[in-house]
Amino acid sequence: MSKMKQIYELEHTEELISPCLIYYLEIIRENTEKAIKMAGSADRLWPHVKSHKSIDMVKLQIGYGIKKFKTATIAEAEMAAEAGAEQVILAYPLVGLNIRRFLNLEQAYPQTVFYAIGDDKQQLMHLSDECEKSGCTVKVLIDVNMGMNRTGVELWNLESLYRYADTLPGIQLKGLHCYDGNHNQKDIAERDLKVEKSDSRIQEIINNLRSDSICCEFAVAGGTPSFPCHIHNSDWYLSPGTAFITDAGYYNNLPDLNFVPGAALFTRVVSHPSKGLFTLDLGYKGIAADPVVQRGYIIGMDEAVPVLHSEEHWVFQTEEDRVPPIGTGLYVIPTHICPTTALYPEILVAEKGRITETWKVTARNRKINY
């Protein structure tokens, strides 16, 4: 990533408290325009907000004509509705108190069409019961297990569950939610083949349901790695999330996507604990710790190797004559931007080499009002 150094370096960094999270507006705009072009239109995109959790980012995307959004928490769904989203999917099974919270949210934003998801008879029954008690109807997408084995009904049972859910009062079935985070093979041909196989099977089920006049209006599919495959394998909606910001994980492992990382962490050297070692003030309380290998890459120092990472310290090793002086400001591209963003209360937005505004990480917490 050394060749990209000039893209991320900013003026007047002496005013920055480190570590801090920076979004580069020009890159994010270019990534957004690229995603729209790939999809064929802004209307076909149904992007996930989990990577940024920011109402300002949602508003930016609405400005490009994107009006449908996917969310993982009720706070994210509230944020999207507040931003002016026309349609919002809460792509997480509703259980316990979250059913009531969702119904209250739907009532509070009548101008937004909300969708819940479901993948289990008992779960759908609880949702139906709460709807009956409240005298309301909820739009539902059946969540499909695309092989990731995280949530969703398996394909062999999908049609049966869909037909059962169609009989439940208070539930209005609208279609399918098909997230396939497991389709992230580095080889685009292999990835495309796997997506084509699953899409074909699901389309058969959709056709069966429609032939019996059971409403299955649409499907929403894909994450950042697989949405380019769904583009030509189906006419479904596409739900990339990270693509608009992009991190080092996707940039390094999925070069066919051709999205540029639009976020970096500004950090400073705080210590030289031994020969060839330098320590950054970027512990795993400042960058996502879930990548099992390297959690981020220092721009302009590709040879630096991480040797120790703790809560507030990150130690790297390099040639002795390459150790940066204490106090040096460096830029790190995180391997995984989604949980990294959630570690910060705000995002510094850079344009033309300087910080121009601040965005709140609006839905960082699990609850805003509902």
C-alpha positions in Angstrom: 0.0 0.0 0.0 3.0 2.3 -0.1 2.0 3.6 -3.5 -1.2 5.0 -2.0 0.5 7.1 0.7 -0.3 10.4 -0.9 -4.0 9.6 -1.0 -4.3 9.5 2.8 -1.8 12.0 4.1 -3.6 15.1 5.6 -2.6 18.7 6.5 -2.6 20.0 10.0 -2.5 16.7 11.8 -1.0 18.3 14.9 -4.6 19.2 15.8 -5.7 15.5 15.7 -6.1 13.5 18.8 -4.8 10.0 18.1 -6.0 7.5 17.4 -8.9 8.7 15.3 -11.0 7.5 12.5 -10.9 9.3 9.1 -13.3 8.8 6.2 -12.0 10.1 2.8 -15.0 11.7 1.1 -13.7 11.7 -2.5 -13.0 7.9 -2.3 -16.3 7.1 -0.7 -18.1 9.1 -3.5 -16.1 7.2 -6.2 -16.9 3.8 -4.6 -20.6 4.8 -4.4 -20.7 5.8 -8.0 -18.9 2.6 -9.0 -21.4 0.4 -7.1 -24.4 2.2 -8.7 -22.8 1.7 -12.2 -22.2 -2.0 -11.5 -25.8 -2.5 -10.3 -27.2 -0.6 -13.3 -29.1 1.8 -11.1 -29.3 3.2 -7.6 -32.7 1.7 -7.3 -31.3 -1.8 -7.4 -29.0 -1.2 -4.4 -30.2 -2.0 -0.9 -27.0 -1.3 1.0 -26.2 -2.3 4.6 -25.4 0.5 7.0 -23.5 -1.6 9.5 -20.1 -0.6 8.2 -20.5 3.1 9.1 -23.6 3.4 11.4 -23.8 7.1 10.4 -26.8 9.1 9.5 -24.6 11.4 7.4 -23.5 8.5 5.3 -27.1 7.4 4.8 -28.0 10.9 3.7 -25.0 11.0 1.3 -26.3 7.8 -0.3 -29.8 9.1 -0.5 -28.3 12.0 -2.4 -27.2 9.5 -5.0 -30.7 8.1 -5.3 -30.3 5.1 -3.0 -33.4 5.0 -0.9 -33.5 1.4 0.5 -31.3 0.3 3.4 -30.5 -2.8 5.3 -29.7 -2.8 9.0 -28.6 -5.2 11.8 -30.0 -3.4 14.9 -33.1 -1.4 15.8 -30.9 1.6 16.4 -29.6 1.3 12.8 -33.1 0.9 11.5 -34.2 4.1 13.4 -31.2 6.0 12.1 -32.0 5.0 8.5 -35.7 6.0 8.9 -34.7 9.4 10.5 -32.4 10.0 7.5 -35.3 9.6 5.1 -35.0 6.1 3.9 -38.1 4.9 2.0 -37.6 1.2 2.8 -35.6 -0.5 5.6 -34.9 -4.1 6.3 -34.0 -5.1 9.9 -31.9 -8.1 8.8 -31.8 -9.7 12.2 -34.2 -12.2 13.9 -36.6 -10.5 16.2 -36.9 -12.1 19.6 -37.9 -11.0 23.1 -38.4 -7.3 23.7 -37.0 -6.5 20.2 -40.4 -7.5 18.7 -42.1 -4.7 20.6 -39.3 -2.3 19.9 -39.7 -3.0 16.2 -43.4 -2.5 16.2 -43.0 0.8 18.1 -40.4 2.0 15.6 -42.6 1.1 12.7 -45.4 3.2 14.2 -43.1 6.1 14.8 -42.0 6.4 11.2 -45.1 5.7 9.0 -43.3 7.2 6.0 -40.8 4.4 6.0 -41.7 0.8 4.9 -40.0 -1.6 7.3 -39.4 -5.3 6.8 -38.6 -7.9 9.5 -36.9 -11.2 8.7 -37.7 -14.7 10.0 -36.3 -18.2 9.7 -38.1 -20.3 12.2 -41.7 -21.4 12.9 -41.6 -20.5 16.6 -40.0 -17.2 16.0 -42.5 -16.3 13.4 -45.4 -17.4 15.7 -44.2 -15.0 18.4 -44.0 -12.2 15.9 -47.5 -13.1 14.7 -48.9 -13.1 18.2 -47.5 -9.7 19.0 -48.9 -8.3 15.8 -52.3 -9.7 16.7 -52.2 -8.2 20.1 -51.3 -4.8 18.6 -53.7 -5.0 15.8 -51.0 -4.5 13.2 -49.4 -6.2 10.3 -45.7 -6.6 9.7 -44.0 -7.1 6.4 -41.6 -10.0 6.5 -38.9 -11.5 4.4 -37.9 -15.1 5.0 -34.3 -15.4 5.8 -32.4 -18.0 3.7 -29.4 -19.9 4.9 -27.1 -19.6 1.9 -24.5 -21.9 3.4 -23.0 -19.5 6.0 -24.9 -21.4 8.8 -25.3 -18.2 10.8 -29.1 -17.6 10.4 -31.7 -18.5 7.9 -33.7 -21.5 6.9 -32.0 -24.2 4.9 -32.9 -24.5 1.2 -34.5 -27.9 1.6 -37.0 -26.4 4.1 -37.4 -22.9 2.6 -40.6 -23.4 0.6 -42.3 -25.3 3.4 -41.5 -22.5 5.9 -42.6 -19.9 3.5 -45.9 -21.5 2.9 -46.4 -21.9 6.7 -45.6 -18.3 7.4 -48.1 -17.3 4.7 -50.9 -18.7 6.9 -49.9 -16.6 10.0 -52.1 -13.6 11.0 -50.3 -10.3 11.3 -47.6 -11.3 8.9 -47.5 -10.1 5.3 -44.8 -12.0 3.4 -43.0 -10.0 0.7 -40.0 -12.1 -0.3 -36.6 -13.4 0.7 -33.4 -12.2 2.4 -30.4 -14.1 1.0 -27.2 -13.0 2.6 -24.2 -15.1 1.5 -21.2 -14.0 3.3 -19.7 -17.4 2.7 -19.4 -16.6 -1.0 -16.1 -14.8 -0.7 -13.7 -16.9 -2.7 -10.7 -15.0 -4.0 -11.2 -16.6 -7.5 -14.1 -14.6 -9.0 -14.9 -17.5 -11.4 -15.3 -19.9 -8.4 -17.4 -17.3 -6.5 -19.6 -16.7 -9.4 -20.2 -20.4 -10.0 -21.3 -20.9 -6.4 -23.6 -17.9 -6.5 -25.2 -19.0 -9.7 -25.9 -22.4 -8.3 -27.7 -21.1 -5.2 -29.5 -18.3 -7.1 -30.9 -20.8 -9.6 -32.3 -23.1 -6.8 -33.9 -20.1 -5.0 -35.4 -18.8 -8.1 -37.1 -22.1 -8.6 -38.7 -21.8 -5.2 -39.8 -18.2 -5.9 -41.4 -19.4 -9.1 -43.2 -22.3 -7.3 -44.6 -19.8 -4.7 -45.7 -17.4 -7.3 -47.4 -20.1 -9.4 -49.7 -20.7 -6.3 -50.4 -17.0 -6.0 -48.3 -16.7 -2.8 -46.7 -13.3 -2.6 -43.0 -13.4 -3.1 -42.3 -10.0 -4.7 -38.6 -9.7 -4.4 -35.3 -11.1 -3.0 -32.5 -9.1 -1.5 -29.1 -10.8 -1.9 -25.4 -10.5 -1.5 -22.8 -8.8 0.5 -19.8 -6.9 -0.8 -17.9 -10.0 -2.2 -21.0 -11.6 -3.9 -23.1 -8.7 -5.1 -21.2 -8.5 -8.5 -22.2 -12.1 -9.1 -25.8 -11.6 -8.2 -25.9 -8.8 -10.7 -25.9 -11.1 -13.7 -27.2 -14.3 -12.1 -30.6 -12.7 -11.0 -32.7 -9.7 -11.1 -32.8 -9.4 -7.3 -31.9 -6.4 -5.2 -28.2 -6.1 -4.1 -27.0 -5.4 -0.6 -23.3 -4.6 -0.4 -22.2 -2.9 2.8 -18.4 -2.5 3.1 -18.0 -1.7 -0.6 -18.8 2.0 -0.2 -16.0 2.4 2.4 -13.8 -0.7 1.7 -11.1 -2.0 4.0 -7.8 -3.7 3.6 -9.4 -7.1 3.9 -11.4 -6.8 0.8 -8.9 -4.7 -1.0 -6.2 -7.4 -0.6 -8.2 -10.5 -0.9 -10.8 -9.6 -3.6 -9.0 -7.5 -6.2 -11.7 -8.0 -8.7 -14.0 -5.7 -6.7 -11.8 -2.7 -7.5 -13.0 -0.6 -4.6 -10.5 1.6 -2.9 -10.2 1.8 0.9 -11.9 5.0 2.0 -11.1 4.9 5.7 -7.9 5.1 7.7 -6.8 5.4 11.3 -4.5 8.2 12.3 -2.1 7.0 14.9 1.2 8.2 16.5 4.5 6.5 17.5 4.7 6.5 21.3 7.7 4.4 22.1 10.9 2.6 20.9 10.9 -0.3 23.3 13.9 -2.1 21.6 16.0 -2.1 18.5 13.9 -2.2 15.4 10.7 -1.9 17.4 8.2 1.0 17.5 4.9 1.2 19.3 1.7 2.9 18.1 -1.1 4.2 20.2 -3.5 2.0 18.3 -4.4 -1.0 20.5 -7.3 -3.3 19.8 -9.6 -0.8 21.5 -8.9 1.4 18.4 -9.0 -1.1 15.6 -11.1 -4.3 15.0 -9.4 -7.3 16.7 -11.3 -10.0 14.8 -8.9 -10.5 11.9 -6.8 -13.4 13.0 -3.6 -12.4 11.1 -2.9 -8.7 10.5 -5.5 -6.2 11.8 -4.3 -3.2 9.7 -1.6 -2.0 7.3 0.6 1.1 7.8 0.6 3.2 4.7 4.1 3.6 3.4 5.6 0.9 5.6 4.7 -2.3 4.0 7.8 -4.0 5.5 6.6 -3.3 9.1 5.5 -6.5 10.9 3.2 -6.5 13.9 4.7 -8.4 16.8 2.5 -7.5 19.8 -1.0 -6.1 20.1 -2.7 -5.2 23.4 -5.5 -2.9 24.5 -3.7 0.5 23.9 -0.4 -0.5 22.3 0.5 -2.0 18.9 4.2 -2.9 18.5 5.8 -3.3 15.0 9.2 -4.5 13.9 11.2 -3.1 11.0 14.8 -2.4 10.0 16.5 -0.2 12.6 17.1 2.6 10.2 13.4 2.6 9.2 12.0 3.1 12.7 9.9 6.3 12.7 10.7 8.9 15.4 8.5 9.1 18.5 5.6 11.4 17.8 5.4 10.5 14.1 1.9 10.4 12.7 1.1 7.4 10.6 -2.0 6.1 8.7 -3.3 2.6 9.1 -5.9 1.0 6.8 -7.9 -1.4 8.9 -8.4 -5.0 7.8 -12.1 -4.9 8.9 -13.7 -1.5 8.9 -17.2 -2.4 10.3 -16.2 -3.2 13.9 -13.5 -0.6 13.7 -16.0 2.2 13.0 -18.1 1.1 16.0 -15.2 1.7 18.3 -15.4 5.5 17.7 -18.1 8.0 18.6 -17.3 10.1 15.6 -15.8 10.1 12.1 -13.5 12.8 10.9 -14.3 13.4 7.2 -11.4 14.5 4.9 -11.7 16.2 1.6 -8.9 17.7 -0.5 -6.2 16.8 2.0 -7.8 18.2 5.1 -10.5 17.5 7.7 -13.7 19.3 6.7 -16.4 18.0 8.9 -17.3 15.4 11.6 -20.0 12.7 11.3 -21.4 11.0 14.4 -21.5 7.2 14.5 -25.2 7.6 15.1 -26.1 4.0 15.7 -23.0 3.0 17.6 -25.1 2.1 20.6 -27.9 -0.5 20.6 -30.6 2.0 21.4 -31.4 5.6 20.2 -35.0 6.1 21.2 -36.8 2.8 20.5 
